[in-house]
Amino acid sequence: MWGKVVNKQLIGEYRHTLDTKRRVFIPSSFRSTGNWIITTGFEDSLFLFPDYEWEKIREKIKNAPLTRKDARDFLRLFLSRARNLSSDSQGRILIPENLCEFSGISKHCVFVGILSRIEIWSPENWDKFINERSSDFSEMAENITSIDF
């Protein structure tokens, strides 16, 4: 197991290949813990959280109002597909079959570090996202008014 390192920055893009059992190496710069939570993300990606980051998410979403249908639906979709994972001695995780199907991942995947989580994409979906959204980068930065470089 990898030693737990909290507050590690998860940044960068890394392309990896899954083996025939759907195991994939976590990029070495991301290996901060042996325990992970994987679940569905947005835009057909997967979210991979180190366990210490998942606890922060769990604390926030556990207070979702049960009286709101959209909150109930979100929790059902987000949590029913979530799985606890441990990396093996070689730093690999096993991506569950249903999550590979959801995200379109088959033989190859792209790990994208987003500070506190990792997104895992099929190369096709990631390349499409980059091609469609890169030209909007400046506009996106302007719209996020709370971030000032």
Buried (B, 14 or more C-beta within 10 A) or exposed (E): EBEEEEEBEBEEEBEBEBEEEBBBBBBEBBBBBBBBBBBBBEEBBBBBBBBBBBEEBEEEEEEBEEEEEEBEEEBEEBEEBBBEBEBEEEBBBBBBEEBBEBBBBEEBBBBBBEEBBBBBBBBBBBEBBEEEEEEEEEEEEEEEEEEEE
